[in-house]
Amino acid sequence: MSKRWLIVGPSWVGDMVMCQSLFKHLKQQQPSCTIDVVAPGWSLPILARMPEVENAIALDVKHGELGLKKRWQLGLGLVKRQYSHSIVIPRSFKAALLPWIAEVPERRGYRGEMRYGVINDMRLLDKERLPLAVQRMVALGDKPSLDPPTIIDPQLTVDKKNQQRLIDQHQLDLSKPVVALLPGAEFGPAKQWPAEYWAQAADQLAKQGYQLSCLGSPKDRAVADAIQQQANCELLNLCGETQLEDAVDLLALAQHAISNDSGLMHIAAAVGCHLIAIYRTTTPEYTPPLTRNADILRADLGGDDSLLAIRELPESHSLVDVSVDQVLSCIPSNPN
């Protein structure tokens, strides 16, 4: 009998992209299984680009909000779907409520907040055995094991019709190879490569014959504007002017993408363009881009682990940044 999975998905873009590795793993185990995913409404366009997902179901509650009424109503509405198994990716109590309300017999997740009862297949997270975030997700698709799971990289589908619409709308010239700049990052400027470095890299790449585009959310518009003001080359600034699904199709047009550690970094990795990933105060030892076509560059923290995961760098710090030359060395100087 085919399993019917209900997955309670994560709340961040990058985590949702990485979660496709779990969906692929479940499909590899049983191709006939069905996978439905409950997730924030903003993530549904990304889930629509994952052929493994049968139904993407929106649960719109604010970050930190219990949203008990919404969860209860949605859970009761899902009872009729008769799911056989569920996996809860977040480790919060509230995230685990939905499969329990939906009467899913097997409810699997890691031990987190007090979830005994609502999670009845409780797993202990061994961070040393599973150092990567994606390993922790995929391991929930298996019986408990001492061996780390095999990871299948995410691969988002491209909507060719929407891609052509974007080419026409923004009058994109594809006669030159494209380098996409992804300067945004959640949790403050400490994760962001400085605007002047982006501008210097853009100028050099333009001289080499590349065309430059800048992608991001409305929150990234300020840093993109700063890059555009400091650069002496033509730069198409689309920050805040596209939807998340548009970013998938635009990044699929790029030969190269330069990115901070961000959700768009994971999208770029999942559409196959060559990625240059810059890690400043985060580490690729936890959330690396899931692709073999990436160059990963790390700032030197000078041995100061207190700089990891901070929002803003203190005035006196030991961080030695990734240089412009390091980034440029990852991209052929002759685009042809």
WOMOSUL-V35657 format. One record per backbone hydrogen bond with DSSP energy under -1.0 kcal/mol. CO is the residue of the C=O (numbers start at 1). NH is the residue of the N-H. E is the energy in kcal/mol with one decimal. If there is no record, write none. Layout:
co->CO nh->NH e->E
co->CO nh->NH e->E
This chain:
co->3 nh->34 e->-2.1
co->4 nh->84 e->-1.7
co->4 nh->85 e->-2.1
co->5 nh->36 e->-2.4
co->6 nh->87 e->-1.8
co->7 nh->38 e->-3.0
co->8 nh->89 e->-2.4
co->12 nh->16 e->-2.3
co->13 nh->17 e->-2.2
co->14 nh->18 e->-2.5
co->15 nh->19 e->-1.7
co->17 nh->20 e->-1.5
co->18 nh->21 e->-1.8
co->19 nh->23 e->-1.7
co->20 nh->24 e->-2.8
co->21 nh->25 e->-1.8
co->22 nh->26 e->-2.5
co->23 nh->27 e->-2.2
co->24 nh->28 e->-2.2
co->25 nh->29 e->-2.0
co->26 nh->30 e->-2.1
co->30 nh->33 e->-2.2
co->34 nh->5 e->-3.2
co->35 nh->54 e->-3.1
co->36 nh->7 e->-3.0
co->37 nh->57 e->-3.4
co->38 nh->9 e->-2.9
co->39 nh->59 e->-2.2
co->40 nh->43 e->-1.7
co->41 nh->44 e->-1.3
co->43 nh->47 e->-2.3
co->44 nh->48 e->-2.1
co->46 nh->49 e->-1.5
co->47 nh->50 e->-1.8
co->49 nh->157 e->-2.2
co->50 nh->53 e->-1.9
co->55 nh->37 e->-2.6
co->57 nh->39 e->-2.5
co->59 nh->61 e->-1.2
co->62 nh->65 e->-2.5
co->67 nh->71 e->-2.5
co->68 nh->72 e->-2.8
co->69 nh->73 e->-2.6
co->70 nh->74 e->-2.4
co->71 nh->75 e->-2.8
co->72 nh->76 e->-2.5
co->73 nh->77 e->-1.7
co->74 nh->78 e->-1.1
co->78 nh->81 e->-1.5
co->79 nh->82 e->-1.8
co->84 nh->106 e->-1.2
co->85 nh->6 e->-2.1
co->86 nh->108 e->-2.4
co->87 nh->8 e->-2.8
co->91 nh->113 e->-2.0
co->97 nh->101 e->-2.7
co->98 nh->102 e->-2.5
co->99 nh->104 e->-2.5
co->100 nh->103 e->-1.3
co->106 nh->86 e->-1.9
co->107 nh->120 e->-1.2
co->107 nh->121 e->-2.1
co->108 nh->88 e->-2.7
co->109 nh->123 e->-2.6
co->113 nh->115 e->-1.0
co->115 nh->119 e->-2.6
co->119 nh->117 e->-1.2
co->121 nh->109 e->-1.7
co->123 nh->111 e->-2.6
co->126 nh->130 e->-2.2
co->132 nh->136 e->-1.6
co->133 nh->137 e->-1.6
co->134 nh->138 e->-2.6
co->135 nh->139 e->-2.3
co->137 nh->140 e->-1.0
co->138 nh->141 e->-2.1
co->139 nh->142 e->-1.6
co->159 nh->163 e->-2.6
co->160 nh->164 e->-2.3
co->161 nh->165 e->-1.9
co->162 nh->166 e->-2.2
co->163 nh->167 e->-2.1
co->164 nh->168 e->-2.4
co->165 nh->169 e->-2.9
co->166 nh->170 e->-2.3
co->167 nh->172 e->-2.1
co->177 nh->211 e->-2.4
co->178 nh->255 e->-1.8
co->178 nh->256 e->-1.7
co->179 nh->213 e->-1.8
co->180 nh->258 e->-2.8
co->181 nh->215 e->-2.3
co->182 nh->260 e->-1.6
co->188 nh->191 e->-1.2
co->189 nh->192 e->-1.4
co->194 nh->198 e->-1.7
co->195 nh->199 e->-2.4
co->196 nh->200 e->-2.1
co->197 nh->201 e->-2.5
co->198 nh->202 e->-2.7
co->199 nh->203 e->-2.4
co->200 nh->204 e->-2.0
co->201 nh->205 e->-2.5
co->202 nh->206 e->-2.5
co->203 nh->207 e->-1.9
co->204 nh->208 e->-1.4
co->205 nh->210 e->-2.4
co->206 nh->209 e->-1.2
co->211 nh->179 e->-2.5
co->212 nh->236 e->-2.3
co->213 nh->181 e->-3.4
co->214 nh->238 e->-2.6
co->216 nh->240 e->-2.5
co->217 nh->220 e->-1.6
co->218 nh->221 e->-1.3
co->220 nh->224 e->-2.1
co->221 nh->225 e->-2.9
co->222 nh->226 e->-2.0
co->223 nh->227 e->-2.0
co->224 nh->228 e->-2.5
co->225 nh->229 e->-2.4
co->226 nh->230 e->-1.7
co->227 nh->231 e->-1.9
co->236 nh->214 e->-2.9
co->238 nh->241 e->-2.3
co->243 nh->247 e->-1.6
co->244 nh->248 e->-1.1
co->245 nh->249 e->-1.4
co->246 nh->250 e->-2.7
co->247 nh->251 e->-2.6
co->248 nh->252 e->-1.4
co->250 nh->253 e->-1.2
co->255 nh->274 e->-1.8
co->256 nh->180 e->-2.8
co->257 nh->276 e->-3.1
co->258 nh->182 e->-2.6
co->259 nh->278 e->-3.2
co->260 nh->262 e->-1.1
co->262 nh->266 e->-1.2
co->263 nh->267 e->-1.7
co->264 nh->268 e->-2.9
co->265 nh->269 e->-2.1
co->266 nh->270 e->-1.6
co->270 nh->156 e->-1.7
co->274 nh->257 e->-2.4
co->275 nh->295 e->-2.9
co->276 nh->259 e->-2.7
co->277 nh->297 e->-3.1
co->279 nh->299 e->-2.8
co->281 nh->309 e->-3.8
co->283 nh->286 e->-1.3
co->283 nh->287 e->-1.3
co->286 nh->133 e->-2.7
co->289 nh->291 e->-1.6
co->293 nh->275 e->-2.3
co->295 nh->277 e->-2.6
co->297 nh->279 e->-2.9
co->300 nh->320 e->-3.1
co->301 nh->304 e->-1.6
co->303 nh->305 e->-1.1
co->304 nh->307 e->-1.8
co->305 nh->308 e->-1.5
co->307 nh->310 e->-1.3
co->311 nh->190 e->-2.9
co->320 nh->300 e->-2.8
co->323 nh->327 e->-1.6
co->324 nh->328 e->-2.7
co->325 nh->329 e->-2.0
co->327 nh->330 e->-1.5
co->328 nh->331 e->-1.6
